[in-house]
Amino acid sequence: MNSASAHPTRRRFLTQAASTLFAAPFVTSGMRAASPNGKLRHAAFGASGMSWTDMTAMSNHDQWELHAICDVDTRNFARVKEKWPQVKCYQDWQELLEKEADNIDSVNVSTPDHMHGPIGLRALELGKHMYGQKPLAQNLHECRQLMLKAREKGVMTQMGIQVSSSFTERHAVAIIQQGAIGKVKEVHTFSNKFWGDMAPVPAKSDPVPAEFDWQKWLGTATDRPFIQGYYHPGQWRKRRDFGTGTLGDMGCHMFSGWFRALDLAAPVAVKSTGPAPLNATNWAINAVVEYTFKGTAYTAGDTVKVTWYDGDARPPAEVMALADAAKFPGQGSLYIGTDGVLLSSHGSTPLLYPREKFTGFKYPKLEPRDHWKDFIDCCLKGDKQPSANFDYAGPLTEAVLLGCLASPFPGETLQWDAPALKITNHEAANSLVKRQYRPGTEI
């Protein structure tokens, strides 16, 4: 057999994998063995924020050990060193992977969104198990690459949507799938967060702190002046080159319940009806995005419509009135079925309406589940994939990112060909499927 037939080209692999993208959502073959010392030797990308949350949660597992961390802001090392004195600290993610590849088994990538793809893809190429914070990547192209590379390497993966392991979401999924409200006609999902900015970029430049590597933080993004407090820390979620706005931040959490409950795959169309971003730098606020999915066994029609709202935007009054409008939560999803309504408040027990119809309703009995522990156990045992593995989280995140992509084109219905990773009816929108990379950083 010649080398060409033994090792398919990357393009051929991507094409073949994409053609079966939604046919086999959970792939569990080809798992790697556990590390030689019987523990999961781990590297963390990010030393504060969600990465700190991920590391501390994982440290509750007695077969997990933190070997190395990376953060472009060295001021974040002190707290990590205090908890894990032996940890090796790096400011350059590429250096960590180059020097520690033989000493680690898994990673968490909990950086700003724009670096999830570059760091995650390299870790997967090295055969490392990956816990990837949501959204899985900052753009559709990178999201697809991560899913396919994880599938190719047969590693364990988990996206950081811990609510998908909670009783609250799992109860909603079980109630919908047992048919308590009949077939689902439509879903309204919402978050009252404001990860957007309608103001222009300040015309200023500030000195870069000595402990902070601005160029490494920019990563794949084009160069620009450092502005104290505008990008780092935290505010990057509002910026289109780095974050994904409220929809990208909360959508992976909020979509997961109905995505799983209705057994959805990819949307076939999306339309933004909210305000467009006012400039190329910032995301808008008060977004409203309408999705159309193909129907499933759990939906009432051949298609099902899901509408997203953020900031001050909310479902129409007549929709909210189907539940308890006076106590409508800040974040959640409202499922409208043929036989009733389910309100799944983010982080709270789902409620069924009309209340009198469901008096005495018995919630399904579920076993407790820990999102981080499940990931570690799967890495060590190799017998199954975690519940939010990239074969599930990839298509979920692609749906979220498609809504983000639609926001600059309000009122225009974008037709989506998921296997081809292409918007088929809008050239300008299709050009945003893949980001513009700084020279030398392309994926």
C-alpha positions as CSV (number, residue, x, y, z in Angstrom):
1,M,0.0,0.0,0.0
2,N,1.4,3.4,-0.9
3,S,1.7,6.3,1.6
4,A,-1.1,8.2,-0.1
5,S,-3.6,5.4,0.4
6,A,-2.4,4.6,3.9
7,H,-2.7,8.2,5.2
8,P,-5.6,10.1,3.6
9,T,-4.9,13.8,3.1
10,R,-6.4,16.3,5.7
11,R,-8.8,17.6,3.1
12,R,-10.0,14.2,2.2
13,F,-10.5,13.4,6.0
14,L,-12.4,16.6,6.6
15,T,-14.7,15.9,3.6
16,Q,-15.4,12.3,4.6
17,A,-16.0,13.2,8.2
18,A,-18.3,16.2,7.4
19,S,-20.4,13.9,5.2
20,T,-21.3,11.8,8.3
21,L,-21.3,14.8,10.7
22,F,-24.7,14.3,12.1
23,A,-25.1,10.5,11.4
24,A,-23.0,9.3,14.4
25,P,-23.1,11.8,17.2
26,F,-21.2,9.7,19.8
27,V,-18.0,8.1,18.7
28,T,-16.2,6.0,21.4
29,S,-13.7,3.9,19.6
30,G,-9.9,4.3,19.7
31,M,-9.5,5.6,23.3
32,R,-6.1,6.2,24.7
33,A,-4.8,4.4,27.7
34,A,-4.4,6.1,31.1
35,S,-1.1,7.7,32.1
36,P,1.8,5.5,33.4
37,N,1.3,6.6,37.0
38,G,-2.4,5.9,37.0
39,K,-3.3,9.6,37.3
40,L,-4.5,12.0,34.7
41,R,-1.6,14.5,34.3
42,H,-3.2,17.7,33.3
43,A,-2.2,21.1,31.8
44,A,-4.4,24.2,32.1
45,F,-4.6,27.0,29.5
46,G,-5.7,30.0,31.5
47,A,-4.9,30.5,35.2
48,S,-7.9,32.6,36.4
49,G,-11.6,33.0,35.6
50,M,-13.2,29.8,34.3
51,S,-9.9,28.1,34.1
52,W,-9.5,28.5,37.9
53,T,-13.1,27.1,38.3
54,D,-12.2,24.1,36.0
55,M,-8.9,23.4,37.8
56,T,-10.4,23.5,41.3
57,A,-13.3,21.4,40.3
58,M,-11.1,18.8,38.7
59,S,-8.8,18.8,41.8
60,N,-11.6,17.1,43.7
61,H,-10.8,13.9,41.8
62,D,-8.1,11.9,43.6
63,Q,-6.7,10.6,40.3
64,W,-6.1,14.0,38.7
65,E,-2.9,16.1,39.1
66,L,-2.1,19.5,37.7
67,H,1.3,19.4,36.0
68,A,1.5,22.7,34.1
69,I,-0.4,25.9,33.4
70,C,-0.2,28.7,30.8
71,D,-1.4,32.3,31.1
72,V,-0.3,35.4,29.1
73,D,-0.7,37.4,32.4
74,T,1.9,36.2,34.9
75,R,0.1,38.0,37.7
76,N,-2.3,35.0,37.7
77,F,0.4,32.5,38.6
78,A,0.7,33.3,42.3
79,R,-2.7,31.9,43.4
80,V,-2.1,28.7,41.3
81,K,1.3,28.2,42.8
82,E,-0.1,28.6,46.3
83,K,-2.6,25.8,45.7
84,W,-0.3,23.6,43.5
85,P,3.3,24.5,44.4
86,Q,4.9,22.0,42.0
87,V,3.1,23.2,38.9
88,K,5.1,24.4,35.9
89,C,4.2,27.9,34.6
90,Y,4.4,29.1,31.1
91,Q,3.4,32.3,29.4
92,D,3.5,30.8,25.8
93,W,1.0,28.0,25.1
94,Q,3.1,26.7,22.2
95,E,6.1,26.4,24.5
96,L,4.1,24.4,27.1
97,L,2.9,21.9,24.5
98,E,6.3,21.5,23.0
99,K,8.1,20.9,26.3
100,E,5.4,19.1,28.2
101,A,3.7,16.9,25.6
102,D,5.2,13.7,27.0
103,N,4.3,14.7,30.6
104,I,0.6,15.4,30.2
105,D,-2.5,13.4,29.3
106,S,-5.2,16.1,29.2
107,V,-5.8,19.8,29.0
108,N,-8.5,22.3,29.7
109,V,-8.7,25.3,27.3
110,S,-10.4,28.1,29.3
111,T,-8.9,31.1,27.6
112,P,-10.8,33.9,25.8
113,D,-12.8,32.4,22.9
114,H,-10.5,33.4,20.1
115,M,-7.8,31.0,21.3
116,H,-9.9,28.0,22.0
117,G,-9.4,26.8,18.4
118,P,-5.7,27.2,18.0
119,I,-4.7,25.8,21.4
120,G,-7.3,23.1,21.4
121,L,-6.5,21.9,17.9
122,R,-2.8,21.6,18.7
123,A,-3.5,19.7,21.9
124,L,-5.8,17.3,20.1
125,E,-3.2,16.7,17.4
126,L,-0.8,15.6,20.1
127,G,-3.5,13.1,21.3
128,K,-4.5,14.9,24.5
129,H,-7.9,14.6,26.1
130,M,-9.5,18.0,26.1
131,Y,-12.0,19.8,28.3
132,G,-12.9,22.9,26.2
133,Q,-14.7,25.8,27.7
134,K,-17.8,27.1,25.9
135,P,-18.2,28.2,23.2
136,L,-16.1,25.4,21.7
137,A,-14.5,27.9,19.4
138,Q,-14.9,31.5,18.3
139,N,-16.0,30.7,14.7
140,L,-17.7,28.0,12.8
141,H,-14.5,26.9,10.9
142,E,-12.5,26.3,14.1
143,C,-15.5,24.6,15.8
144,R,-15.7,22.0,13.0
145,Q,-12.0,21.5,13.0
146,L,-12.0,20.7,16.7
147,M,-14.8,18.2,16.4
148,L,-13.3,16.4,13.5
149,K,-9.8,16.3,15.0
150,A,-11.1,14.9,18.3
151,R,-13.0,12.2,16.4
152,E,-9.9,11.4,14.3
153,K,-7.7,11.0,17.4
154,G,-10.3,9.1,19.5
155,V,-9.6,11.2,22.6
156,M,-12.0,12.0,25.4
157,T,-13.6,15.5,25.2
158,Q,-16.0,17.6,27.2
159,M,-17.3,21.1,26.7
160,G,-17.7,23.3,29.8
161,I,-21.5,23.4,29.9
162,Q,-21.7,22.0,33.4
163,V,-25.5,22.8,33.5
164,S,-25.9,19.9,31.1
165,S,-24.9,17.5,33.9
166,S,-27.2,19.2,36.4
167,F,-30.6,17.9,37.6
168,T,-32.3,21.0,36.2
169,E,-31.4,20.5,32.5
170,R,-31.6,16.7,32.7
171,H,-35.1,17.0,34.2
172,A,-36.3,19.2,31.4
173,V,-34.9,16.8,28.8
174,A,-36.5,13.8,30.5
175,I,-39.9,15.5,30.8
176,I,-39.9,16.6,27.2
177,Q,-38.9,13.2,25.9
178,Q,-41.5,11.4,28.0
179,G,-44.1,13.5,26.2
180,A,-45.5,15.4,29.2
181,I,-46.3,18.4,27.1
182,G,-46.9,16.5,23.9
183,K,-45.0,17.3,20.7
184,V,-43.0,20.6,20.9
185,K,-44.2,23.3,18.5
186,E,-41.7,26.0,19.2
187,V,-39.1,27.1,21.8
188,H,-38.2,30.5,23.2
189,T,-34.8,30.8,24.9
190,F,-33.4,33.9,26.6
191,S,-30.6,35.5,28.7
192,N,-30.6,38.9,30.3
193,K,-26.9,39.4,30.1
194,F,-25.4,42.3,28.1
195,W,-22.2,41.1,26.5
196,G,-22.2,43.7,23.8
197,D,-21.2,47.4,23.3
198,M,-22.9,49.9,21.0
199,A,-20.2,52.5,21.5
200,P,-17.1,53.0,19.3
201,V,-13.7,51.9,20.3
202,P,-11.9,54.6,22.4
203,A,-9.3,56.5,20.5
204,K,-6.5,55.9,22.9
205,S,-3.6,53.6,23.7
206,D,-2.3,52.7,27.2
207,P,1.0,51.2,28.4
208,V,1.0,47.4,28.5
209,P,1.7,46.0,32.0
210,A,5.1,44.4,32.3
211,E,3.6,41.1,33.4
212,F,1.2,40.9,30.5
213,D,2.2,39.8,27.0
214,W,-0.3,41.7,24.7
215,Q,0.9,40.1,21.5
216,K,0.4,36.6,22.9
217,W,-3.0,37.6,24.1
218,L,-4.0,38.9,20.7
219,G,-2.9,35.5,19.3
220,T,-4.7,35.0,15.9
221,A,-6.2,38.5,15.9
222,T,-4.7,41.5,14.1
223,D,-2.6,44.0,16.0
224,R,-4.2,46.9,17.7
225,P,-3.4,49.3,20.6
226,F,-3.7,48.1,24.2
227,I,-6.5,49.9,26.1
228,Q,-6.5,49.3,29.8
229,G,-9.7,47.4,30.9
230,Y,-11.2,47.4,27.4
231,Y,-10.2,43.9,26.3
232,H,-8.4,42.3,29.2
233,P,-9.6,41.1,31.7
234,G,-13.2,40.1,31.0
235,Q,-14.4,42.7,28.5
236,W,-13.2,40.7,25.5
237,R,-16.6,38.9,25.4
238,K,-18.1,42.1,23.9
239,R,-15.5,42.3,21.1
240,R,-16.1,40.5,17.8
241,D,-12.5,39.5,17.2
242,F,-12.2,37.8,20.6
243,G,-15.5,36.9,22.1
244,T,-19.0,35.9,20.8
245,G,-21.3,38.3,22.7
246,T,-24.1,37.1,25.0
247,L,-25.3,34.5,22.5
248,G,-21.8,32.9,22.4
249,D,-21.3,33.2,26.1
250,M,-24.7,31.9,27.3
251,G,-26.0,30.2,24.2
252,C,-24.1,26.9,24.7
253,H,-25.7,26.7,28.2
254,M,-29.2,27.7,27.2
255,F,-29.4,25.8,23.9
256,S,-28.2,22.5,25.4
257,G,-31.5,21.6,27.1
258,W,-33.7,21.9,24.0
259,F,-30.9,20.7,21.6
260,R,-30.8,17.4,23.6
261,A,-34.4,17.2,24.5
262,L,-35.6,17.5,20.9
263,D,-32.7,15.5,19.4
264,L,-31.7,18.3,17.1
265,A,-28.8,18.4,14.7
266,A,-28.1,21.5,12.6
267,P,-30.3,24.4,11.8
268,V,-31.3,24.7,8.2
269,A,-31.8,28.5,8.4
270,V,-31.2,31.4,10.7
271,K,-32.4,35.0,10.8
272,S,-31.4,37.9,13.1
273,T,-34.2,40.3,13.8
274,G,-32.4,42.3,16.4
275,P,-30.0,45.3,16.0
276,A,-26.9,44.9,13.9
277,P,-23.5,45.6,15.4
278,L,-22.7,49.3,14.9
279,N,-19.1,48.7,14.1
280,A,-16.7,45.9,13.2
281,T,-15.3,45.7,16.7
282,N,-18.2,45.1,19.1
283,W,-21.2,42.8,19.4
284,A,-24.7,44.3,19.6
285,I,-27.0,44.0,22.6
286,N,-30.6,43.0,22.7
287,A,-30.2,40.4,20.0
288,V,-33.2,38.4,18.7
289,V,-32.3,35.4,16.5
290,E,-34.8,33.0,14.8
291,Y,-33.6,29.4,14.0
292,T,-35.3,26.8,11.9
293,F,-34.4,23.2,12.5
294,K,-35.7,20.0,10.8
295,G,-38.4,18.3,12.9
296,T,-37.7,15.2,15.0
297,A,-39.8,12.6,16.8
298,Y,-40.2,15.1,19.6
299,T,-41.5,18.0,17.5
300,A,-45.0,18.8,16.2
301,G,-44.1,19.6,12.6
302,D,-41.6,18.9,9.8
303,T,-39.6,21.9,11.1
304,V,-39.4,23.6,14.5
305,K,-38.6,27.2,15.3
306,V,-36.4,28.3,18.1
307,T,-36.0,32.0,19.0
308,W,-33.2,33.5,21.1
309,Y,-33.4,36.8,23.0
310,D,-30.7,38.6,25.0
311,G,-30.3,41.7,27.0
312,D,-33.6,43.5,27.4
313,A,-35.2,41.5,24.6
314,R,-37.8,39.0,25.7
315,P,-40.5,36.7,24.1
316,P,-43.8,38.3,23.1
317,A,-46.2,39.0,26.0
318,E,-48.6,36.4,24.8
319,V,-45.8,33.8,24.9
320,M,-44.7,34.7,28.4
321,A,-48.3,34.6,29.5
322,L,-48.4,30.9,28.8
323,A,-46.2,30.5,31.9
324,D,-46.1,33.0,34.9
325,A,-45.2,36.3,33.2
326,A,-44.9,38.0,36.5
327,K,-42.2,35.6,37.7
328,F,-40.5,35.1,34.3
329,P,-36.8,34.3,35.0
330,G,-33.9,36.3,33.6
331,Q,-32.5,33.2,31.8
332,G,-34.2,30.1,30.6
333,S,-36.2,28.3,27.9
334,L,-39.9,28.1,27.3
335,Y,-41.1,25.0,25.4
336,I,-44.6,25.2,23.8
337,G,-46.1,21.8,23.3
338,T,-49.3,20.5,21.9
339,D,-50.4,19.5,25.4
340,G,-48.8,22.0,27.7
341,V,-45.8,24.3,28.3
342,L,-42.5,23.7,30.1
343,L,-40.6,26.6,31.6
344,S,-37.0,25.7,32.2
345,S,-35.4,28.4,34.2
346,H,-31.6,28.4,34.0
347,G,-30.3,26.6,37.1
348,S,-33.8,25.9,38.6
349,T,-36.4,23.1,38.6
350,P,-38.5,23.2,35.4
351,L,-42.1,24.1,35.8
352,L,-45.1,22.8,33.8
353,Y,-48.1,24.9,32.7
354,P,-51.0,25.2,33.1
355,R,-50.2,24.5,36.7
356,E,-53.6,22.9,37.5
357,K,-53.2,20.4,34.7
358,F,-49.9,19.1,36.2
359,T,-50.8,19.0,39.9
360,G,-49.1,16.1,41.4
361,F,-46.7,15.6,38.5
362,K,-43.8,13.3,39.4
363,Y,-40.4,14.4,38.3
364,P,-38.2,11.6,36.8
365,K,-35.7,10.1,39.2
366,L,-32.1,10.8,38.1
367,E,-28.7,9.9,39.4
368,P,-26.4,12.8,40.4
369,R,-23.6,13.6,37.9
370,D,-20.5,15.8,38.1
371,H,-19.4,17.3,34.8
372,W,-15.7,17.5,35.6
373,K,-15.5,14.1,37.4
374,D,-17.2,12.5,34.4
375,F,-14.6,13.9,32.1
376,I,-11.7,12.6,34.3
377,D,-13.3,9.2,34.8
378,C,-13.8,8.8,31.0
379,C,-10.2,9.7,30.3
380,L,-9.0,7.2,32.9
381,K,-11.3,4.3,32.0
382,G,-11.7,4.8,28.2
383,D,-15.0,3.0,28.1
384,K,-17.4,5.8,27.0
385,Q,-17.4,9.5,26.1
386,P,-18.6,12.2,28.4
387,S,-22.1,13.6,27.9
388,A,-21.0,16.9,26.4
389,N,-18.3,15.4,24.2
390,F,-17.3,17.3,21.0
391,D,-19.6,15.1,18.8
392,Y,-22.4,16.6,20.8
393,A,-20.9,20.0,21.6
394,G,-19.6,20.7,18.1
395,P,-23.0,20.8,16.4
396,L,-24.5,22.6,19.4
397,T,-21.8,25.3,19.3
398,E,-22.1,25.6,15.5
399,A,-25.8,26.5,16.0
400,V,-24.9,29.1,18.5
401,L,-22.2,30.6,16.3
402,L,-24.5,30.7,13.3
403,G,-26.7,33.0,15.2
404,C,-23.8,35.2,16.1
405,L,-22.8,35.3,12.4
406,A,-26.3,36.4,11.4
407,S,-26.3,39.5,13.6
408,P,-24.6,41.8,11.0
409,F,-27.4,40.9,8.5
410,P,-30.7,41.7,10.3
411,G,-33.9,40.6,8.5
412,E,-32.1,38.3,6.1
413,T,-32.7,34.6,6.2
414,L,-29.5,32.7,5.8
415,Q,-29.7,29.2,4.4
416,W,-27.2,26.8,6.1
417,D,-25.6,23.7,4.6
418,A,-24.1,22.1,7.7
419,P,-22.1,19.2,6.0
420,A,-20.5,21.8,3.6
421,L,-20.1,24.3,6.4
422,K,-21.5,26.9,4.1
423,I,-24.2,29.6,3.9
424,T,-25.6,29.0,0.5
425,N,-27.5,32.2,-0.3
426,H,-25.4,35.0,1.1
427,E,-21.7,35.5,0.0
428,A,-21.0,38.2,2.6
429,A,-22.3,36.1,5.5
430,N,-20.5,33.0,4.2
431,S,-17.2,34.9,4.3
432,L,-17.6,35.1,8.1
433,V,-17.7,31.3,8.6
434,K,-13.9,31.5,8.9
435,R,-12.2,34.4,10.6
436,Q,-9.4,36.6,9.2
437,Y,-6.1,35.4,10.8
438,R,-3.0,37.3,11.6
439,P,-0.4,36.1,9.1
440,G,1.3,32.9,10.3
441,T,-1.5,31.9,12.7
442,E,-4.0,30.4,10.2
443,I,-5.9,27.2,11.1
